[in-house]
Amino acid sequence: MAAYAPRIADGLGQEAAMAREVLRSFEEDFARHLSRDAQVQQVACSLIGCAAVGTVGYAGLVAMPLIALGTLKVALVSALGAIGGAHWARQRS
């Protein structure tokens, strides 16, 4: 029995190494999957935030037609919407 101990230990060591490799591969795949999901969520939240704040900006343009810098206001509101959406997405992910 003692003669088989080194072979058994070697076999167990190889199985442990294979198990560690499988686990490492799974962890890498899972991390890539989470990263992709986080990127999709961030883009979606940015678009939602931009659309929401942009809508408010356009409503403001309709409500206040006396403001001469309408185009600049739309650009500013859209930029603020994108920034707000990105900030919200970062906090959610």
BAGU-531955 format. One record per residue: x, y, z of N, C-alpha, C in turn. Coordinates in pm, whole numbers, padded with zeros to 5 digits, always signed. Example, Ala and Ser with C-alpha at 12.3 -4.5 7.8 and 13.67 -1.06 7.14 Angstrom:
BEGIN
+01319-00569+00780+01230-00450+00780+01320-00330+00780;+01285-00225+00708+01367-00106+00714+01290+00003+00787;
REM end
This chain:
BEGIN
+00082-00119+00000+00000+00000+00000+00087+00126+00000;+00196+00121+00075+00284+00237+00082+00347+00268-00052;+00362+00166-00136+00423+00187-00267+00330+00267-00358;+00200+00257-00335+00104+00329-00418+00080+00473-00372;+00122+00505-00254+00096+00638-00197+00151+00751-00284;+00277+00740-00334+00326+00851-00420+00243+00867-00548;+00200+00755-00608+00120+00762-00730-00018+00821-00702;-00075+00782-00591-00206+00836-00553-00195+00986-00527;-00091+01026-00456-00069+01169-00428-00046+01247-00556;+00029+01187-00651+00055+01253-00778-00076+01268-00857;-00157+01162-00858-00286+01168-00928-00378+01272-00868;-00381+01277-00735-00464+01378-00668-00414+01519-00697;-00281+01534-00703-00224+01665-00735-00262+01710-00875;-00261+01615-00971-00300+01648-01108-00448+01684-01116;-00531+01610-01045-00674+01641-01044-00701+01777-00980;-00628+01807-00875-00644+01938-00810-00602+02050-00905;-00493+02028-00980-00447+02129-01076-00551+02149-01186;-00610+02039-01234-00714+02051-01338-00837+02123-01282;-00873+02092-01158-00989+02159-01097-00963+02309-01082;-00840+02346-01043-00807+02489-01031-00814+02557-01167;-00768+02489-01272-00772+02546-01407-00917+02566-01453;-01002+02468-01427-01143+02480-01464-01208+02595-01387;-01178+02606-01260-01234+02714-01178-01185+02850-01226;-01057+02861-01260-01002+02987-01310-01070+03026-01442;-01089+02927-01531-01155+02953-01658-01299+02999-01636;-01368+02935-01543-01506+02974-01512-01510+03116-01457;-01417+03149-01368-01413+03284-01310-01389+03389-01418;-01299+03360-01514-01272+03456-01621-01396+03475-01709;-01461+03363-01745-01582+03373-01828-01692+03450-01755;-01708+03425-01628-01810+03493-01549-01780+03642-01538;-01652+03676-01519-01613+03818-01511-01640+03889-01643;-01610+03822-01755-01638+03884-01886-01788+03905-01904;-01867+03806-01862-02013+03816-01874-02065+03933-01790;-02018+03947-01667-02061+04058-01581-02019+04192-01639;-01898+04198-01695-01849+04322-01754-01937+04363-01871;-01973+04266-01956-02059+04296-02070-02196+04344-02023;-02253+04277-01923-02383+04319-01871-02377+04460-01813;-02269+04491-01741-02254+04623-01681-02243+04730-01790;-02172+04700-01899-02158+04796-02007-02293+04822-02074;-02369+04715-02099-02501+04731-02161-02592+04812-02069;-02588+04783-01940-02672+04855-01844-02632+05002-01839;-02503+05030-01843-02457+05169-01836-02503+05247-01958;-02491+05187-02076-02534+05255-02199-02685+05278-02196;-02760+05175-02154-02906+05189-02150-02948+05297-02051;-02887+05298-01934-02922+05400-01834-02882+05539-01882;-02769+05550-01951-02727+05680-02004-02829+05730-02105;-02874+05641-02193-02972+05681-02293-03104+05721-02228;-03146+05645-02127-03272+05678-02058-03260+05813-01988;-03148+05835-01920-03127+05962-01851-03122+06078-01948;-03052+06058-02060-03041+06163-02161-03178+06194-02220;-03255+06090-02250-03388+06111-02308-03480+06183-02209;-03474+06144-02082-03561+06206-01982-03528+06353-01963;-03401+06383-01945-03363+06523-01922-03380+06603-02051;-03353+06540-02166-03374+06608-02294-03520+06643-02314;-03609+06554-02274-03753+06581-02285-03793+06700-02199;-03738+06704-02079-03765+06818-01991-03711+06946-02055;-03594+06936-02117-03537+07053-02183-03622+07103-02298;-03672+07009-02380-03759+07049-02490-03890+07108-02439;-03942+07053-02331-04063+07110-02272-04035+07252-02223;-03915+07272-02169-03876+07407-02126-03867+07503-02243;-03820+07453-02358-03812+07538-02477-03952+07579-02523;-04046+07486-02515-04183+07518-02556-04245+07616-02457;-04217+07596-02329-04277+07681-02226-04216+07821-02225;-04091+07833-02266-04024+07964-02263-03972+08001-02402;-04059+08039-02492-04014+08072-02628-03934+08202-02637;-03930+08278-02529-03858+08406-02533-03707+08389-02523;-03661+08271-02486-03516+08250-02473-03457+08237-02614;-03367+08326-02647-03311+08331-02782-03210+08220-02807;-03147+08169-02704-03042+08070-02721-03098+07928-02709;-03204+07900-02783-03271+07770-02776-03181+07654-02813;-03103+07670-02920-03015+07561-02963-02909+07532-02859;-02854+07636-02802-02754+07619-02697-02816+07552-02574;-02939+07591-02543-03007+07531-02428-03031+07382-02452;-03073+07344-02572-03095+07202-02604-02965+07124-02591;-02856+07181-02643-02727+07113-02633-02685+07097-02488;-02706+07201-02409-02669+07196-02267-02753+07093-02192;-02882+07092-02218-02971+06998-02149-02939+06854-02191;-02909+06833-02319-02873+06699-02365-02743+06652-02300;-02646+06741-02290-02519+06705-02225-02541+06673-02078;-02622+06754-02011-02652+06726-01870-02726+06593-01855;-02813+06562-01950-02883+06434-01946-02788+06317-01961;-02692+06330-02051-02594+06223-02070-02508+06206-01946;-02467+06316-01886-02386+06309-01764-02467+06248-01650;-02590+06293-01635-02676+06238-01529-02705+06090-01549;-02730+06050-01673-02755+05910-01701-02634+05823-01674;-02516+05872-01712-02393+05797-01686-02367+05785-01536;-02393+05895-01463-02373+05891-01318-02468+05792-01254;-02593+05794-01297-02693+05702-01242-02655+05557-01273;-02607+05533-01396-02569+05397-01435-02451+05348-01352;-02355+05437-01327-02238+05396-01246-02281+05361-01105;-02377+05433-01051-02421+05405-00915-02500+05275-00909;-02570+05239-01017-02648+05116-01017-02563+04993-01044;-02448+05011-01107-02365+04893-01138-02257+04870-01036;
REM end
